[in-house]
Amino acid sequence: MLEFNRPLALQDRENDVLTVGELLVDLISEDYGDAHEGASYRKYFGGSPANIAMNVRKLGIQSQLAAAVGDDGLGKFLLDRLLSEGIEPAFVETVQEATSLVLLTKSRATPIPIFYRQADYRLSYRPQLEEILRKSKFLHFSCWPLSMSPSRDTIERMIDTAKRHRVWIGFDPNYHPMLWPKDEDGVAYVKSIIGQADMIKPSDDDAERLFGKDTPDNQILKFLSLGAKLVVLTLGKDGALASDGKETIRFPTLAAEVADTTGAGDAFWSGFYAALVRGHAIREAISLGFAVSAYKLRFTGAVVDLPDLETIQHSYGL
């Protein structure tokens, strides 16, 4: 049972958060625009699970990342960045495919991505991956690894393992049709996974892609009807709406300055997990997640130099 005013019951384990999925390069334009008008792009470390793994370490808790990259220069760039942040890439596979990348236009709203995928979905289920999962408090994944096999099969097995060993499951239902095979109903599959997770954080765009246009309150009810236990629906400049199935709370945005929205959701997850590990109640953890997201929004790129969680908490008066 998840309740806003209670902290989670966490197992005493050596790793706090295991993130699983895409490790890739974000190519972000130097100029703002909605249709990729920019002529110059800069290379950034990217991939939602990878961003979260790096962010939570900056915030003061432990993480591991499971992913797949290519045996190429971009793959080496990503692995070197992990090492520089103190993450030993023991669970990152190097495969004989090109490292995946995403082309993005710098944006103050929701960025419009173009996907180039090869290596990221090659992640396989291995004994060492099961071992680190059993030693973790949280398992986190998004729609990326679910969209194609073998990574989909890997995630499905990890969900089963997590449930058997009382690992909390966080799912980012960031469905995007461009990620899915044309002959598959990706929406139906994502809906089938929602009830398997303990906590989900869709954006209003995610909700619209899954359910069509509707009010935020109705979208929350749709996620709950699929078995979601804790839903945090982010609404951009309008803050967020969250429900534990018994109570619904509105959270105002804490962002006063927006340079780039890339990675804002990852920053939320990072602050949320870090706060839960530190023993905060769920309501407080959500607020701290938005504080970390607001801090990130001041900078370009998905991963920025975050201070520790306590510093951010103090700076936003939480």
PyMOL commands that set and color helices and strands:
alter all, ss='L'
color gray80, all
select helices_A, chain A and resi 48-59+73-84+120-122+127-134+143-146+151-164+177-179+186-194+204-211+216-225+236-238+264-277+282-296+309-315
alter helices_A, ss='H'
color red, helices_A
select strands_A, chain A and resi 15-20+24-32+41-46+63-70+92-95+101-106+113-116+136-142+168-172+199-200+231-234+240-243+248-251
alter strands_A, ss='S'
color yellow, strands_A
deselect
rebuild
show_as cartoon
